[in-house]
């Protein structure tokens, strides 16, 4: 369990989670359109999971 928590605290995870939160808030406020949110969110998540997959291989 402690190992999983320490993996969540690495820099990529913090950046991914903070970007997701910021773009979610901006989207809810109406500052971003749905298309802009979807593009940014998809890019960030794809990069995060792609780098995690490459790291585990």
Biotite code that builds the C-alpha atoms (Angstrom):
import biotite.structure as struc

atoms = struc.array([
    struc.Atom([0.000, 0.000, 0.000], chain_id="A", res_id=1, res_name="UNK", atom_name="CA", element="C"),
    struc.Atom([2.763, 2.435, 0.926], chain_id="A", res_id=2, res_name="UNK", atom_name="CA", element="C"),
    struc.Atom([4.484, 1.665, -2.394], chain_id="A", res_id=3, res_name="UNK", atom_name="CA", element="C"),
    struc.Atom([1.350, 2.620, -4.353], chain_id="A", res_id=4, res_name="UNK", atom_name="CA", element="C"),
    struc.Atom([1.073, 5.916, -2.478], chain_id="A", res_id=5, res_name="UNK", atom_name="CA", element="C"),
    struc.Atom([4.712, 6.738, -3.147], chain_id="A", res_id=6, res_name="UNK", atom_name="CA", element="C"),
    struc.Atom([4.154, 6.098, -6.861], chain_id="A", res_id=7, res_name="UNK", atom_name="CA", element="C"),
    struc.Atom([1.240, 8.546, -6.853], chain_id="A", res_id=8, res_name="UNK", atom_name="CA", element="C"),
    struc.Atom([3.460, 11.263, -5.453], chain_id="A", res_id=9, res_name="UNK", atom_name="CA", element="C"),
    struc.Atom([5.940, 11.346, -8.338], chain_id="A", res_id=10, res_name="UNK", atom_name="CA", element="C"),
    struc.Atom([6.129, 14.504, -10.429], chain_id="A", res_id=11, res_name="UNK", atom_name="CA", element="C"),
    struc.Atom([4.239, 13.194, -13.466], chain_id="A", res_id=12, res_name="UNK", atom_name="CA", element="C"),
    struc.Atom([1.321, 12.152, -11.298], chain_id="A", res_id=13, res_name="UNK", atom_name="CA", element="C"),
    struc.Atom([1.172, 15.498, -9.529], chain_id="A", res_id=14, res_name="UNK", atom_name="CA", element="C"),
    struc.Atom([1.279, 17.386, -12.841], chain_id="A", res_id=15, res_name="UNK", atom_name="CA", element="C"),
    struc.Atom([-1.372, 15.146, -14.391], chain_id="A", res_id=16, res_name="UNK", atom_name="CA", element="C"),
    struc.Atom([-3.730, 15.427, -11.436], chain_id="A", res_id=17, res_name="UNK", atom_name="CA", element="C"),
    struc.Atom([-3.265, 19.185, -11.089], chain_id="A", res_id=18, res_name="UNK", atom_name="CA", element="C"),
    struc.Atom([-3.822, 19.792, -14.812], chain_id="A", res_id=19, res_name="UNK", atom_name="CA", element="C"),
    struc.Atom([-6.937, 17.652, -14.676], chain_id="A", res_id=20, res_name="UNK", atom_name="CA", element="C"),
    struc.Atom([-8.233, 19.668, -11.721], chain_id="A", res_id=21, res_name="UNK", atom_name="CA", element="C"),
    struc.Atom([-7.437, 23.051, -13.298], chain_id="A", res_id=22, res_name="UNK", atom_name="CA", element="C"),
    struc.Atom([-9.008, 22.211, -16.637], chain_id="A", res_id=23, res_name="UNK", atom_name="CA", element="C"),
    struc.Atom([-12.015, 20.697, -14.872], chain_id="A", res_id=24, res_name="UNK", atom_name="CA", element="C"),
    struc.Atom([-12.549, 23.894, -12.876], chain_id="A", res_id=25, res_name="UNK", atom_name="CA", element="C"),
    struc.Atom([-12.090, 26.097, -15.945], chain_id="A", res_id=26, res_name="UNK", atom_name="CA", element="C"),
    struc.Atom([-14.528, 23.939, -17.868], chain_id="A", res_id=27, res_name="UNK", atom_name="CA", element="C"),
    struc.Atom([-17.143, 24.137, -15.124], chain_id="A", res_id=28, res_name="UNK", atom_name="CA", element="C"),
    struc.Atom([-16.754, 27.922, -14.956], chain_id="A", res_id=29, res_name="UNK", atom_name="CA", element="C"),
    struc.Atom([-17.382, 28.111, -18.698], chain_id="A", res_id=30, res_name="UNK", atom_name="CA", element="C"),
    struc.Atom([-13.940, 29.517, -19.527], chain_id="A", res_id=31, res_name="UNK", atom_name="CA", element="C"),
    struc.Atom([-13.108, 26.522, -21.736], chain_id="A", res_id=32, res_name="UNK", atom_name="CA", element="C"),
    struc.Atom([-15.268, 24.887, -24.340], chain_id="A", res_id=33, res_name="UNK", atom_name="CA", element="C"),
    struc.Atom([-15.941, 21.171, -24.210], chain_id="A", res_id=34, res_name="UNK", atom_name="CA", element="C"),
    struc.Atom([-13.691, 20.585, -27.231], chain_id="A", res_id=35, res_name="UNK", atom_name="CA", element="C"),
    struc.Atom([-10.755, 22.393, -25.632], chain_id="A", res_id=36, res_name="UNK", atom_name="CA", element="C"),
    struc.Atom([-11.182, 20.463, -22.402], chain_id="A", res_id=37, res_name="UNK", atom_name="CA", element="C"),
    struc.Atom([-11.424, 17.132, -24.203], chain_id="A", res_id=38, res_name="UNK", atom_name="CA", element="C"),
    struc.Atom([-8.317, 17.821, -26.298], chain_id="A", res_id=39, res_name="UNK", atom_name="CA", element="C"),
    struc.Atom([-6.146, 18.829, -23.353], chain_id="A", res_id=40, res_name="UNK", atom_name="CA", element="C"),
    struc.Atom([-7.451, 16.115, -21.048], chain_id="A", res_id=41, res_name="UNK", atom_name="CA", element="C"),
    struc.Atom([-6.969, 13.372, -23.662], chain_id="A", res_id=42, res_name="UNK", atom_name="CA", element="C"),
    struc.Atom([-3.429, 14.535, -24.401], chain_id="A", res_id=43, res_name="UNK", atom_name="CA", element="C"),
    struc.Atom([-2.419, 14.651, -20.737], chain_id="A", res_id=44, res_name="UNK", atom_name="CA", element="C"),
    struc.Atom([-3.963, 11.288, -19.879], chain_id="A", res_id=45, res_name="UNK", atom_name="CA", element="C"),
    struc.Atom([-2.500, 9.612, -22.983], chain_id="A", res_id=46, res_name="UNK", atom_name="CA", element="C"),
    struc.Atom([0.953, 10.945, -22.129], chain_id="A", res_id=47, res_name="UNK", atom_name="CA", element="C"),
    struc.Atom([0.645, 9.835, -18.508], chain_id="A", res_id=48, res_name="UNK", atom_name="CA", element="C"),
    struc.Atom([-0.514, 6.301, -19.269], chain_id="A", res_id=49, res_name="UNK", atom_name="CA", element="C"),
    struc.Atom([1.862, 5.985, -22.224], chain_id="A", res_id=50, res_name="UNK", atom_name="CA", element="C"),
    struc.Atom([4.842, 6.868, -20.082], chain_id="A", res_id=51, res_name="UNK", atom_name="CA", element="C"),
    struc.Atom([3.632, 4.530, -17.319], chain_id="A", res_id=52, res_name="UNK", atom_name="CA", element="C"),
    struc.Atom([3.282, 1.674, -19.813], chain_id="A", res_id=53, res_name="UNK", atom_name="CA", element="C"),
    struc.Atom([6.746, 2.321, -21.238], chain_id="A", res_id=54, res_name="UNK", atom_name="CA", element="C"),
    struc.Atom([8.193, 2.507, -17.720], chain_id="A", res_id=55, res_name="UNK", atom_name="CA", element="C"),
    struc.Atom([6.679, -0.872, -16.794], chain_id="A", res_id=56, res_name="UNK", atom_name="CA", element="C"),
    struc.Atom([7.885, -2.606, -19.981], chain_id="A", res_id=57, res_name="UNK", atom_name="CA", element="C"),
])
